[in-house]
């Protein structure tokens, strides 16, 4: 807003400067017939055309500075407007990213839960496999008297786990 006000002020000054120069030039040309006559311009009275010409020269020199200042102010205003638009886009991106954070957190939690579930399923599968092996070994090794009397093709071989107390019992 301050830059817009600065640009407006500079445009107004450049416009007034041009208006004063054009009006002063017309008055100066009309007053050349009487060089020593006083000239009234912009609420002031100049004693002769020579003094008035110095006023016009000052306005003319000012014109270049005012136009340069206006040009700089307009360039600054454009640069700031472009930067503002860029910041607004970044702000929108940040707002969108902030809105996405809760969903991303939930996705991470879901992935963690799925990973934990996968690990738990692996543990359960290992337990089931271990139980199945244990059941197979039980079927092969431990039999009732009735099972021992009946001939079986599934006679267990040497036990996989050594039991020291049992080995001593058998050896005595």
Secondary structure, DSSP 8 states (H G I E B T S, - for coil): -HHHHHHHHHHHHHHHHHHHHHHHHHHHHHHTTSTTS-EEETTEEESSHHHHHHHHHHHHHHHHHHHHHHHHHHHHHHHHHHHHHHHHHHHHHHHHHHHHHHHHHHHHHHHHHHHHHHHHHHHHHHHHHHHHHHHHHHHHH---HHHHHS--S----S-SS--HHHHHHHH-
